[in-house]
Amino acid sequence: MNAVCRPLPRWPLLVLALALALGCSPFSLTQATPETVRITLLHLNDVYQFTPLEQGRVGGLARVAALRKKLLTEAPHTLTLFAGDTLAPSVESISELEGKPLQGQQMIDAWNALGVDYAVPGNHDFDFGDAVLRERIKASRFPWLAANIFDNHTGRPFEGLLPYQLIQLSGVKVGLFGLLLPETEVSSSVSPDTNIRDICSTAKPVVSRLRAQGATVIIALTHLEVEQDRELARCAPVDVIIGGHEHERIEDRSTGVPIFKVTADAVELGQVTLDVDTRTGTVRKLDWKVHPITQDLPEDPTFLASMKKYAPLIAELSEPVGHTPVPLDARKTAVRSQETNLGSLVADALRQAAGTDVALVNGGAIRGDTRFPSGELTRREMLSIFPYRDQLVRLQVTGAILQAALENAVSKSAEDPEPGRFLQVSGLRFAFDPSRPKGQRVLCVTVGGKALSPTATYSLATLSFLAGGKDGYEMFRGLPATPALQESRTPRDVLSDALRTGKPPPMQQGDGRIQRLQGASASGGACASGSSSL
């Protein structure tokens, strides 16, 4: 179609002439700074594998990468944030490639291929120790933020970490800082050289510093429990908290500061939009939406090409290695709060292999976070249940020590719905009341059908993590521990043998060896019933 030329109206020409006479650029009259800038935050947390889950139906970082590219075309001022936990516990991370343990390297390759802008370490990112985390940070093509992780010797931030960052997005100064839950010092493999400091005493000066440097929008990137996020919101003036750790979708605005988390393993991608007033720096509007990551989304070919070297490993993990006649409950909410049939199977198998009176396994060691259906189990599923490389060890303990261990197991049962220290047991039965004061919650204990004697000695099979005093199990620290298995065998091998041979057989449901009561009296009745084989 031919263009139609129309004469310019006379009044714009007069304005143009006046502007030139005054020495102004004619374009300065029409180019005004936008009153509002839209900033978009794409976020994930607690992602342990880059491949899809549930037989390919959900998740998969190749799908996230494709969706991210699409969203970037729609929102130019976008940051992609990762809120911690990726190096472990992971099936791939405990596998080897070309004779070398991966220890999370595959996830760094995945995040580099996807395009993360900022990340905060999670508690499980310390599972392979300080040195491995440093190596993974160095291999990352994006900054890791953490304002409360320090080197005890130098007093400086943990090597490779930035406490905070100040950036500009279309003229808006945005401050970001990271925080990790201090309990990581006892729940993971943090060395004595590293100190994880208090949340609020760290955040207050960091936020003040960012404000002094001109930040009008401040984003806290955290790996904390949601109650700790609320504490942060109350003590430091931030605009939004992007978090992780719970593995489930959370939207919390109870403090006035929004806290957002998405479901683990890239089943969802969160999207926060902030409309920022460029004159005042205030956030006019804040919205949140969640994008499901399903098989209906395309996969990004560039991402897939970057991860091609892991294809043989992924194929190996798909091989069948065991079978279960009943569904096995590995849900995090269950194994960390009550007896489950999988927890009892694990504890029974370890006690049988070690030949001890009792066995104790912390619920945090049993992963998978799903209900495995009856039928075939793949190598990936087996490894996902027991991703850690703990040893099985024998200890000789008194009844008083066993009682103290059980009290520690339930010491957070009222305050935390998913305490990793909660124990799955074999050879004993116990009842507890989480409404009672800490240290007085265990109502009764029997071992081999007889009441626990504080002075008697019992043989105990447990994981080296607990024997080392981690996660509050100080009563075991320093006790002589001997390996319970031949040098090359692991607790994972014991479970694999049980699911391959059916010995011991998995139960349809728990047999009542752990009783969670409310407002109960301290009687032995709750411990007396059930299978006499225990």
Secondary structure, 3 states (H helix, E strand, C coil): CCCCCCCCCHHHHHHHHHHHHCCCCCCCCCCCCCCEEEEEEEEECCCCCCCCECCCCECCHHHHHHHHHHHHHHCCCEEEEECCCCCCCCCHHHCEECCEECCCHHHHHHHHHHCCCEECCCHHHHCCCHHHHHHHHHCCCCCEECCCEEECCCCCECCCEECEEEEEECCEEEEEEEEECCCHHHHCCCCCCEEECCHHHHHHHHHHHHHHCCCCEEEEEEECCHHHHHHHHHHCCCCEEECCCCCCCEEECCCCCCEEECCCCCCEEEEEEEEEECCCCCEEEEEEEEEECECCCCCCHHHHHHCHHHHHHHHHHCCEEEEECCCEECCHHHHCCCCCHHHHHHHHHHHHHHCCCEEEEEHHHCCCCCEECCEEEEHHHHHHHCCCCCCEEEEEEEHHHHHHHHHHHCCCCCCCCCCCCCEEEECEEEEECCCCCCCCCEEEEEECCEECCCCCEEEEEEEHHHHCCHHHCHHHCCCCCEECCCCCCCHHHHHHHHHHHCCCCCCCCCCCCEEECCCCCCCCHHHHCCCCCC
